Amino acid sequence: MPDLSQVFRKKCLQVFAIAAISVAAFGTVHADPIIVSGSATLVNGAFFGPAITFNISGSNFEASNVEDPGGIDHFGHFGISPCSRSVAPLNGGPCTTANLGYSGTGDELTGMFTVNGMTFAADVINTLNFQITSPTFVIPPELLDDSAVTIIAPFTFTGLAGGACCQAVELAGQGTVTLLLTRQTVGGFTGLFLDNAHYVFGETVSGVTIQSAEVPEPATMVLLLSGLAGTLVRLRHKKNRSE
């Protein structure tokens, strides 16, 4: 018959070990988050809706060319979807309002990431989670007919790396995103549609700025240059007479 005191001690040790592992895992997830730097680029996807690519890193963490290629099953995770070439026509027309937020999980992100020197695939469920939050913008009516509009906005970033593959680490960051909308004709609608957006982690702006990014037409440029040339000629003649 086994010694009951030894069995009791063994069970206590097992319970203590499990508790220690749970506390360690909990501490890893709830430790100070890793502050990331780098960038992300958002464009019209090759499938349906937008696509985004991340190149970010922090202490003991790196995600290089981690991409959400877009698709019919998760275009809703992009706040800018109402402005994308494939979604906007189905939504009733060109872009007028949206946001630059994003929410993606491990089964939607592809590529590789590194945590504490170990590399894992991003497309494993519950392995990688990225969240971007950015304010909603509304394009002023007087800019809706412009050839191009830029929108500059702040964003915050949170994430979780690990979990299914390894001990999880929290991620955090912030920065400024610049969105370019250009005048296009898509699905019978002509107006402003997504061209690209570039997220830069680091310094952030205090609010949303919406401004025209129109490029002068060639005829306008010719008139402008002609006017400048005429001004320079008059100034030269005036200088020569004064000497």
C-alpha positions in Angstrom: 0.0 0.0 0.0 1.5 3.4 -1.0 2.6 5.9 1.7 -0.3 8.3 1.9 2.0 11.1 3.0 4.2 10.7 -0.1 1.1 10.7 -2.4 -0.1 13.9 -0.6 3.2 15.6 -1.0 3.4 14.6 -4.7 -0.1 16.0 -5.4 0.8 19.2 -3.6 3.9 19.6 -5.7 1.9 19.0 -8.9 -0.7 21.7 -7.9 2.1 24.1 -7.0 3.8 23.5 -10.3 0.6 24.1 -12.2 -0.1 27.3 -10.2 3.4 28.5 -10.8 3.1 28.0 -14.6 -0.3 29.8 -14.6 1.1 32.8 -12.6 4.1 33.0 -15.0 1.9 33.0 -18.1 -0.5 35.5 -16.5 2.5 37.7 -15.6 3.8 37.5 -19.2 0.5 38.6 -20.7 -0.1 41.4 -18.2 3.5 42.7 -18.0 4.3 46.1 -19.4 3.5 46.0 -23.2 6.3 46.0 -25.7 6.3 49.4 -27.5 6.6 48.9 -31.2 8.0 51.1 -33.9 8.0 50.8 -37.7 5.2 51.2 -40.3 2.3 49.7 -42.0 0.9 50.3 -45.6 -2.7 49.9 -46.6 -3.8 49.6 -50.3 -6.7 48.2 -52.3 -6.4 44.4 -52.0 -6.0 42.0 -54.9 -9.1 40.1 -53.7 -11.9 42.1 -52.0 -11.6 45.1 -49.8 -8.3 46.6 -48.6 -5.1 44.9 -47.7 -2.5 45.9 -45.1 1.2 45.0 -44.6 3.0 45.5 -41.2 6.7 46.0 -40.6 7.0 46.6 -36.9 9.4 45.7 -34.1 10.1 46.2 -30.4 12.1 44.6 -27.6 12.3 40.9 -28.4 9.6 41.2 -31.0 9.6 41.6 -34.8 6.9 41.2 -37.5 8.3 41.7 -41.0 6.0 41.7 -44.0 3.1 40.4 -42.0 0.1 40.9 -44.2 -3.6 40.8 -44.2 -4.3 40.4 -47.9 -8.0 41.2 -47.6 -10.9 39.1 -48.8 -14.6 38.7 -48.8 -14.6 37.1 -45.4 -12.9 39.8 -43.4 -13.1 43.1 -45.3 -15.2 44.3 -42.4 -12.1 44.4 -40.2 -10.9 47.5 -42.1 -12.5 50.8 -41.2 -11.5 52.2 -44.6 -13.5 49.5 -46.5 -16.3 51.9 -47.5 -13.7 53.8 -49.5 -12.0 50.8 -51.2 -12.5 50.2 -55.0 -14.3 46.9 -54.5 -16.6 47.7 -51.6 -17.5 51.4 -52.2 -19.6 50.8 -55.3 -21.6 48.1 -53.4 -22.0 50.6 -50.6 -23.7 53.2 -52.8 -20.9 55.3 -54.2 -17.6 57.0 -53.6 -15.9 57.7 -50.2 -17.5 60.4 -48.0 -16.7 59.1 -44.5 -14.8 56.2 -42.9 -12.0 55.6 -40.4 -8.5 54.0 -40.6 -8.9 51.4 -37.9 -8.1 47.8 -38.3 -8.7 44.5 -36.4 -6.9 41.3 -37.5 -6.3 38.0 -35.8 -3.9 35.1 -36.5 -6.1 33.3 -39.0 -6.2 36.4 -41.2 -2.6 37.6 -40.9 0.1 35.8 -43.0 3.9 35.8 -42.6 6.3 35.2 -39.8 7.0 36.9 -36.5 9.6 36.5 -33.8 9.2 36.5 -30.1 12.1 36.1 -27.7 14.3 34.8 -30.5 11.8 32.2 -31.7 10.0 32.5 -35.0 6.4 31.5 -35.6 3.8 31.6 -38.4 1.3 34.4 -38.1 -1.6 32.5 -39.6 -2.1 30.1 -36.7 -5.4 30.9 -34.9 -4.9 32.9 -31.7 -1.2 33.4 -32.4 -1.1 37.1 -33.5 -3.7 39.9 -33.0 -3.3 43.4 -34.2 -5.7 46.3 -33.5 -5.6 49.9 -34.8 -7.9 52.6 -33.6 -8.3 55.9 -35.5 -11.0 58.6 -35.5 -13.8 58.7 -38.0 -13.4 61.4 -40.7 -16.0 63.2 -42.9 -14.9 64.7 -46.1 -16.2 68.3 -46.5 -18.6 68.7 -49.4 -16.3 71.3 -51.1 -13.6 68.7 -51.5 -15.7 65.9 -52.9 -15.0 66.9 -56.5 -11.3 67.4 -56.1 -8.9 65.1 -58.0 -7.2 64.1 -54.7 -7.6 64.5 -51.0 -5.2 63.7 -48.1 -6.3 62.9 -44.6 -3.9 62.9 -41.7 -5.0 61.3 -38.5 -3.7 59.9 -35.2 -3.8 56.2 -34.4 -3.2 53.9 -31.5 -2.1 50.3 -31.8 -2.5 47.3 -29.5 -1.6 43.7 -30.1 -0.9 40.3 -28.7 1.8 38.0 -30.0 1.9 34.3 -28.9 -0.7 32.3 -27.0 -1.3 29.3 -29.2 2.4 29.0 -30.0 4.2 30.4 -27.0 3.9 32.7 -24.0 2.0 35.7 -25.0 3.4 39.3 -25.0 1.3 42.4 -25.2 2.2 45.1 -27.9 1.4 48.8 -27.9 2.1 51.8 -30.0 0.9 55.0 -31.6 1.6 57.2 -34.5 0.3 59.2 -37.5 -1.5 57.8 -40.6 -1.7 59.6 -43.9 -4.5 58.6 -46.3 -4.6 59.4 -50.0 -7.9 59.4 -51.8 -7.9 60.0 -55.6 -10.7 60.7 -58.0 -11.5 57.5 -59.9 -14.4 55.9 -61.8 -15.4 52.5 -60.3 -18.6 50.6 -61.0 -20.3 53.5 -62.7 -19.5 55.9 -59.8 -17.0 58.7 -60.1 -15.5 60.2 -57.0 -12.9 59.8 -54.3 -11.7 56.2 -53.7 -8.8 54.7 -51.7 -5.4 55.0 -53.2 -3.2 54.2 -50.2 -2.6 54.9 -46.5 0.7 54.9 -44.7 1.0 54.4 -40.9 4.1 55.6 -39.2 4.6 54.6 -35.6 6.1 57.2 -33.3 5.0 60.9 -33.1 1.2 61.4 -33.3 -1.0 64.4 -34.3 -3.7 65.8 -32.1 -6.6 65.6 -34.5 -7.8 64.9 -38.1 -6.7 67.1 -41.0 -8.4 66.9 -44.3 -7.0 68.9 -47.2 -7.0 69.0 -51.0 -4.1 67.3 -52.8 -5.0 68.4 -56.3 -2.1 68.6 -58.8 -2.4 71.6 -61.1 -3.4 70.8 -64.7 -0.7 71.2 -67.4 -2.3 74.3 -68.8 -2.3 75.9 -65.3 1.3 75.0 -64.8 2.2 76.6 -68.1 0.4 79.8 -67.1 2.1 79.8 -63.7 5.6 79.2 -65.1 5.0 81.9 -67.8 3.9 84.4 -65.1 7.1 83.6 -63.1 9.3 84.0 -66.1 7.7 87.3 -67.0 8.2 88.5 -63.4 11.9 87.5 -63.5 12.4 89.3 -66.8 10.9 92.5 -65.5 13.0 92.4 -62.3 16.2 91.9 -64.4 15.4 94.9 -66.6 14.6 97.0 -63.6 17.9 96.0 -62.0 19.9 96.8 -65.2 18.3 100.3 -65.4 19.2 101.0 -61.9 22.9 100.1 -62.4 
